[in-house]
Amino acid sequence: MEQAKSILDTGIKLNASIHPGDFGVGFYLAPHLKQAVFHANKRRRKHRQELSYGVILHYEIDSAILQSMNCLEFRFKSYDWGEMVYQQRVLNNDTTHDVIIGPIADGSIPGIITACKTGSISKSDFIRAAGLGVLGIQYAFKTEL
């Protein structure tokens, strides 16, 4: 609730997240209500909030404007998708894209990142492990544009 109120009061802050998402620092949206409900409730439980529900803000995106932006889309979990997640999550190499659209990495990604950074698993192991599971699609807005 606090984060939703902050967005409504002061606007979107692209670098507000403590941990970058699959596609680095940015503002992340889910394209389907059911997916948004799942993630809002997951976040509420993770932070042990007293509310019995998660909070969802609804946005509409003009597809014509989206198409005019520097947009990268991954339609499925591929090696290129895994490479992008690796670059963003493990190496913290941010991209110049305005928007990245693609599948959500497996929920165990923090442990996989740690294993990769300590040399316990290889880059290809990271990419394979990140591609497990089906968690939906995400839109990562990376720039003020």
C-alpha angles and dihedrals in degrees: 000000000000093000092047091050091049091053091049093047102041106013133243117326109198094202097044095107117094092211123039116239127233091289097038130255114352148097111292128207134181118221097215129058093222090055091047091051091050093051095042091054092044090053091047091053092045091055093041092233117181094230116103090220141043124243122243127190115202120222131180118210122206103227092206091058091044090054091053091057129085093265129173119195130191110193093192141004103286135156089265090052090050091048090054092050090047092050092049101037104034105026098028089224102157121211131229094230118119092212135013120194122190151107122313115248120241115287092244091067097120091061091045091051091051091049090050095047092050092048095247091124133024129244090256090050088052092051092048094047094046089055095061120107133024112255101153138251128309136198113213113196105202106175138041088250 
